[in-house]
Amino acid sequence: MNKLLTIGIAGGLIYGAYKLIQMKNTSGKIISSLSNPRIHKVDLSGITIRTEIKIQNPTKSSITVTKPVVTLSTGGNPITNSNPDSKTITIKPLGTTSLGTIELTLPLTTLLSYASGIKFKDVIAAFKKKDMKAVGAGLNIPLEVKYSLYANNIYYESAPQKIM
């Protein structure tokens, strides 16, 4: 009985190690990207930015990811981030899934701290024309966005991507 128990424990450990390595390899192969980052609206509360995140799964097994936390920063300094959510999403093998729209609000108080570089006249004129790209150019604030999530219970953080 003692040998049988030892063999069973060793087999369980080997199988567990195999599954962990497989999960690590699978989560390392996911391809993620921001899709359509844009300025959604400008009002007295600040600037609202929206983006979607798409995850591609090029492997033969499904991947479970958590809803990402998106962080907006300038010059490496975080400005605002989305609320963390423990919602999980399963991405089927050889498929692409959109994780939904993420909305971030850049508060007016934060914008005012960068007021020396903002061209208010250009921002107002561009907003009246509904030209959100020109609004971003008039703000003259280099914004980056990055996100973090768990893929198969392994933490993943994207590289910062410039949006303005």
Secondary structure, 3 states (H helix, E strand, C coil): CHHHHHHHHHHHHHHHHHHHHHHHHHHHCCEEEEEEEEEEEEECCEEEEEEEEEEEECCCCCEEEECCEEEEEECCEEEEECCCCCCEEEECCCEEEEEEEEEEEEEHHHHHHCHHHCCHHHHHHHHHCCCHHHHHHHHCCCCEEEEEEEECCEEEECCCEECC
